Structures are given as C-alpha cells and as structure tokens.
Amino acid sequence: MISLGGVIGTGLFLSSGYTINQAGPVGAIIAYLVGGVIMYLVMLCLGELSVSMPVTGSFHTYASKYIGPGTGFTIAWMYWLTWAVALGSEFTASGLLMKRWFPYTSVWMWSAIFAITIFLLNAFSAKFFAESEFWFAGIKVAAILLFIVLGGAAMFGILPMKDTPHAPMLSNLAGKDGLFPNGILPIFMTMLTVNFASQEQNSSELLLERV
C-alpha cells in the first residue's frame, strides 16, 4: 500500500491534465509510455546493483563505489534536494485542490494544515504512520478506480456530459486539431512532468526494497 500510495500523487491528479493539454491525448500517451520505459530500465539497473552489492544505503553508494566518492556525495545531496522541493510541491498541490472545493480559503492555509498533519503522523510512532499510510493509500486507490469507472461511463454515454449530446467514445483522441494539436515538440517538453510522476513510483519501490 505504501508503494501504491506513493505512485498516486500530484503527478497523476494535477500533472496529467497539463500533459494532455500541451501534448494532446495521443502525445500524452506517448510521453507516459516513453517515460515508463525509461524508468523501467532504471529500475532494472538498480535491481541488478542491489543483488550484486546488497549494502546499507541507497543508490548513491553504487555511484561512490563504481564512479567516485565525489559523484556519490553529489547524487545523495541532489536526491535530498529533489525530495525537499517535491514535498513543498505536494503541499502546494494539496492546497490548490482544496481551494477548488473551498474557494474562499487560502492555499497556504491548507498547505500548512497538511504539513502539520504529516509531521504529527511521523512524530507519534512508526506504527501509527504505517497504519495512516495504509488507509490514505486505500482512499487514493479507490478514487482512481472511481475515476476510471466514471470516465468509461462518460465515454460510452452512460453518464451525460455537458454540451455533448452523444457518447464521445474515442473521438477525443484526435480532436478537432488532430493527433498532435501543438506539434511534436510539446511531447518532449512534457517529459519532465512525466518523469517526475514516474520518479515518485521508483522512490516508493526503493523504499519497499530497503524495508
């Protein structure tokens, strides 16, 4: 559940809309497929290294041994910086989502509430944190399944859509502007967002591997 909960984050709830808007539906599919292949190859390499060198630590230890201590030191601190920035973006994204439901509130207020909640969950005990993580991950998995069901119902006309008298089926894949409404270049531009979403998944898998 920790792995599933780590996969489902802002990269799916917020960034996917940006990717589709920039690259188009087909372009977004291509971007996520390419990003998935890249991350799969990275995880294969990390798996091989973990088997051949089962030591305490993370992937920066492999860089220290096989490349150099300076490289390992840089990678470790860059990884920490990545998650320090990502954690702030997670709180900001949660505040933006809550502001949609409560438009007269501030983003920083919700961000502070969630930050304090996460801190308290970690500060109490590992058991309490793990139990909370389990239930929160379950909520996110249920939400994704619900989105899939509602999206399928809207596609096949079971669920009525505004300004759409008939079932759209797969017609929105091309749309009025074609398969790539903004050209091919936005597919490469959105790869940063796609890789960020995939990086959340890889970090969760690495955590489970260490546990």
C-alpha positions, -999 to +999 in steps of 0.1 A: +000+000+000+029+024+006+041+017-030+006+022-044+001+054-023+035+067-035+026+062-071-006+081-069+002+117-062+002+151-078+018+137-109-014+119-116-041+142-102-027+175-115+002+170-139-017+146-162-041+174-172-012+197-181+004+169-201-028+163-221-033+200-226+002+205-240+009+173-259-027+162-268-042+128-258-021+107-281+010+127-273+004+123-236+001+085-241+034+085-260+051+106-233+040+083-205+050+052-224+084+066-231+088+078-195+076+044-183+102+025-204+130+049-191+120+043-155+117+005-161+153+004-174+165+025-144+148+001-120+163-029-138+198-014-134+191-007-097+178-042-092+210-057-107+231-034-085+211-043-054+216-080-060+253-078-067+260-052-039+235-057-010+248-029+012+230-005+036+222+028+019+207+039-013+218+042-049+244+069-042+265+041-026+268+025-060+279+058-076+305+062-048+320+027-054+319+025-092+323+062-102+338+081-073+331+094-038+325+129-052+298+117-076+281+097-048+282+127-025+266+149-052+240+124-061+230+119-024+225+156-018+208+162-052+183+134-043+177+150-009+171+184-026+147+168-051+125+155-023+128+187-003+114+206-034+089+178-042+075+178-007+068+215-010+051+210-043+030+182-028+017+206-001+011+233-026-008+209-049-030+198-020-038+234-012-048+241-048-070+211-048-087+221-016-092+256-029-113+243-057-138+229-031-134+258-007-128+289-030-128+314-002-098+299+016-061+304+011-037+278-005-011+284+022-036+276+050-044+241+035-007+236+029+001+244+065-026+221+077-013+192+057+023+198+066+015+198+103-006+166+098+022+148+081+047+159+108+025+146+135+019+113+118+056+108+116+063+121+151+039+098+170+052+064+161+062+043+131+031+020+137+007+050+136+024+063+105+022+030+087-015+025+096-023+060+084-003+055+052-023+023+046-057+039+049-047+071+029-033+049+001-066+029+001-085+062-004-063+072-033-067+037-050-105+039-045-105+074-061-086+062-091-109+033-096-139+056-093-123+079-119-119+050-143-155+039-139-169+075-143-146+081-173-157+049-190-194+058-183-189+092-198-172+078-229-200+053-237-228+078-230-240+062-197-231+094-178-243+125-196-217+152-203-222+189-206-225+202-243-222+166-256-254+152-269-240+118-278-213+094-265-178+107-274-163+072-275-127+076-286-133+106-308-114+129-284-082+111-290-078+131-322-100+160-315-106+189-339-069+199-340-056+164-349-035+139-330-008+165-320-026+198-316+006+217-306+031+197-327+057+171-317+079+193-295+054+195-265+058+157-261+094+162-253+087+193-231+062+173-210+087+145-204+099+164-173+064+162-158+061+126-168+095+116-153+086+134-121+054+113-118+074+082-125+101+092-101+075+091-073+069+054-082+105+045-083+111+061-049+083+040-033+097+008-049+132+016-035+116+022-001+100-012-002+132-028-014+151-014+016+123-025+040 
